[in-house]
């Protein structure tokens, strides 16, 4: 049996009297993308942030490559795990090249190695080489998000965490970036955990989907398993939205062709 790349065991997080994550357990296989799906306040982003210790769990364990992350220096842990989030978070006074090279510079890479890595990554995320000298304010939202993905990949991580990375983009840009990310993940054999509130996005991108509600894991399964056998009314409602969209589209196309 293949060992898990990431394993979450009875994870809990409490803020005062409020328990926001309640005994969540799941594993991510090497090269797999697991999407955490749920409404606002469900606990999915808190779970994601425990994986690289941006949030410290109140109980339970997180293992990365079999190593208990509580025993690893959090700064060094984060340098091993790429992180992409909706707010992008580029440094406004750094150029594209400087933003992408931040982690390699902290790891002590020499300038030439940094330069080569930036060139490789700009090509990988389909950004023109001449953009490397621009500042974030000079880029479109889609370009900024591509830089964010490049920065997360800069130190050659095998793991990526993504927190609604495409949610703020227009539909066409979002679709292009979803497709680009799917290609990049397969090419690099990345293990990824992806947070989204959009079940359609999860169905398209994920190998398996974890439905989170009120801090609990309701169901974990492949897209087919969730669509054909939802484990609860909440999962059923989440699945119903993309189903309804497909039905409406089919009806409109049928009317148009009649």
C-alpha positions in Angstrom: 0.0 0.0 0.0 1.3 3.4 -0.9 2.3 5.6 2.0 0.4 8.8 2.5 2.1 12.1 1.5 0.0 14.0 4.0 -2.0 12.5 6.8 -4.4 14.3 9.2 -5.3 12.4 12.3 -8.2 13.5 14.6 -7.4 17.1 14.0 -9.1 19.7 16.2 -8.9 23.4 16.6 -10.5 25.5 19.3 -10.6 29.3 19.8 -11.7 29.8 23.3 -15.1 28.1 23.7 -15.6 27.8 20.0 -14.5 24.5 18.3 -14.0 25.2 14.6 -12.4 21.9 13.6 -13.8 18.7 15.2 -11.8 15.5 14.9 -11.1 15.5 11.2 -9.0 12.7 9.7 -8.0 12.1 6.1 -4.9 11.2 4.0 -3.6 12.5 0.7 -1.7 10.1 -1.5 1.5 11.1 -3.4 0.5 13.1 -6.5 -3.1 13.4 -5.4 -5.3 16.6 -5.2 -7.8 16.6 -2.4 -10.3 19.5 -2.4 -11.8 20.7 0.8 -15.3 22.0 0.1 -17.8 23.7 2.4 -19.6 27.0 3.1 -18.1 30.0 4.7 -17.1 29.3 8.3 -17.1 25.5 7.8 -13.5 25.2 9.0 -11.9 24.2 5.6 -9.4 27.1 5.6 -8.4 26.4 9.2 -7.8 22.8 8.3 -5.6 23.9 5.4 -3.5 26.2 7.5 -2.8 23.5 10.1 -1.0 21.6 7.4 1.9 24.1 7.3 1.4 25.4 10.9 0.1 28.8 9.9 -2.5 27.6 12.5 -1.5 25.4 15.3 -4.0 22.6 16.0 -5.5 22.2 19.5 -5.4 18.4 19.2 -4.5 15.7 16.7 -1.6 15.3 14.3 -0.5 16.3 10.9 2.1 14.1 9.2 4.0 15.2 6.0 6.0 12.3 4.5 5.4 10.5 7.7 7.0 13.2 9.8 4.9 14.8 12.6 4.9 18.5 11.7 4.8 19.6 15.4 8.4 18.5 15.6 9.5 20.5 12.6 10.5 24.2 12.7 7.4 25.9 11.2 9.5 28.3 9.0 11.4 25.4 7.5 8.2 23.5 7.0 6.6 26.3 5.1 9.6 26.5 2.8 8.9 22.9 1.8 5.3 23.5 1.0 4.0 25.8 -1.7 1.1 28.1 -0.6 -1.3 29.9 -3.0 -4.2 31.9 -1.7 -7.0 34.1 -3.1 -5.5 37.4 -2.0 -2.4 36.6 -4.0 -0.2 38.4 -1.5 2.6 39.6 -3.8 5.0 42.1 -2.4 4.0 45.4 -4.1 7.4 46.9 -4.2 9.1 43.8 -5.6 9.2 43.0 -9.3 7.8 39.8 -10.6 11.3 38.2 -10.6 11.9 39.4 -7.0 8.6 38.0 -5.8 9.2 34.6 -7.4 12.7 34.4 -6.0 11.8 35.2 -2.4 12.0 31.7 -1.0 15.1 30.6 -3.1 16.9 33.7 -1.8 16.0 32.8 1.8 17.3 29.3 1.2 20.6 30.7 0.0 20.4 30.0 -3.7 23.0 31.9 -5.7 21.7 34.7 -8.1 22.3 32.7 -11.2 20.3 29.7 -9.9 17.5 32.1 -8.8 17.5 33.7 -12.3 17.3 30.3 -14.1 14.5 29.2 -11.8 12.5 32.3 -12.4 12.8 31.8 -16.2 11.7 28.2 -15.9 8.7 29.1 -13.8 7.5 32.0 -15.9 7.5 29.6 -18.9 5.7 27.0 -16.8 2.9 29.4 -15.8 2.7 30.9 -19.3 3.9 34.4 -18.5 6.0 36.4 -21.0 9.7 36.8 -20.0 9.4 40.6 -20.3 7.0 40.6 -17.4 9.8 39.7 -14.9 10.8 43.3 -14.4 7.2 44.6 -13.8 5.6 45.3 -10.5 2.3 43.6 -9.4 0.3 46.8 -10.0 1.3 46.6 -13.6 -0.2 43.2 -14.1 -3.8 41.9 -14.6 -5.5 39.8 -11.9 -4.8 36.7 -13.8 -1.2 37.5 -14.4 -0.8 38.3 -10.6 -2.3 34.9 -9.7 0.1 33.1 -12.2 3.0 34.9 -10.4 1.6 33.6 -7.1 1.6 30.1 -8.4 5.2 30.5 -9.7 6.3 31.9 -6.3 4.7 28.9 -4.6 6.7 26.5 -6.9 10.0 28.4 -6.7 11.7 26.2 -4.2 10.7 23.0 -6.0 8.2 21.8 -3.4 6.4 18.5 -3.7 3.4 19.7 -1.8 1.0 22.6 -2.5 -1.7 24.2 -0.4 -4.2 26.4 -2.3 -6.9 28.5 -0.5 -9.6 29.5 -3.1 -6.8 30.8 -5.4 -9.1 31.5 -8.4 -12.2 32.8 -6.6 -11.7 36.5 -7.2 -11.1 36.2 -11.0 -13.5 36.7 -13.8 -14.9 33.4 -15.3 -12.8 33.3 -18.4 -9.5 34.0 -16.5 -10.6 31.5 -13.8 -11.2 28.8 -16.4 -7.8 29.3 -18.0 -6.0 29.2 -14.7 -7.8 26.1 -13.6 -6.7 24.4 -16.8 -3.2 25.7 -16.5 -2.9 24.5 -12.9 -4.2 21.0 -13.7 -1.5 20.7 -16.4 1.2 22.0 -14.0 0.2 19.7 -11.2 0.3 16.6 -13.4 3.6 17.6 -15.0 5.3 18.1 -11.6 3.5 15.3 -9.8 2.5 17.7 -7.0 0.5 16.5 -4.0 -2.0 19.2 -3.3 -4.8 20.3 -0.9 -7.2 22.8 -2.5 -9.8 24.8 -0.6 -12.9 26.0 -2.5 -16.5 26.8 -1.8 -17.4 25.9 -5.5 -18.4 22.3 -5.9 -18.1 22.6 -9.7 -14.5 23.6 -9.4 -13.8 20.7 -7.0 -15.5 18.2 -9.3 -13.3 19.4 -12.3 -9.9 19.6 -10.5 -9.9 17.1 -7.6 -9.1 13.4 -7.5 -11.1 13.3 -4.2 -13.3 15.7 -2.4 -13.7 16.2 1.3 -16.9 17.9 2.3 -16.6 19.9 5.5 -19.4 21.3 7.6 -19.3 22.9 11.0 -15.8 21.7 11.5 -16.6 18.0 10.7 -15.7 15.8 7.7 -19.0 14.7 6.3 -17.8 12.7 3.3 -14.5 12.0 1.4 -14.7 10.4 -2.0 -14.1 10.7 -5.7 -16.2 13.1 -7.7 -18.2 10.1 -9.0 -18.8 8.7 -5.5 -20.1 12.1 -4.3 -22.4 12.5 -7.3 -23.8 9.0 -7.2 -23.9 8.4 -3.4 -24.0 11.6 -1.4 -23.7 10.7 2.3 -25.9 13.4 3.7 -28.4 16.1 2.8 -25.6 18.7 3.0 -23.5 16.8 0.5 -26.6 16.3 -1.7 -27.3 20.1 -1.7 -23.7 20.9 -2.6 -23.8 18.4 -5.5 -27.2 19.6 -6.7 -25.9 23.0 -7.8 -23.6 21.7 -10.6 -26.2 19.1 -11.5 -28.9 21.8 -11.9 -26.5 23.9 -14.0 -25.9 21.0 -16.3 -29.6 20.3 -16.6 -30.4 23.9 -17.4 -27.7 24.1 -20.0 -28.9 20.9 -21.6 -32.4 22.3 -21.7 -31.3 25.6 -23.3 -29.2 23.8 -25.9 -32.1 21.4 -26.7 -34.5 24.3 -27.2 -32.0 26.1 -29.4 -31.5 23.1 -31.6 -35.2 22.2 -32.0 
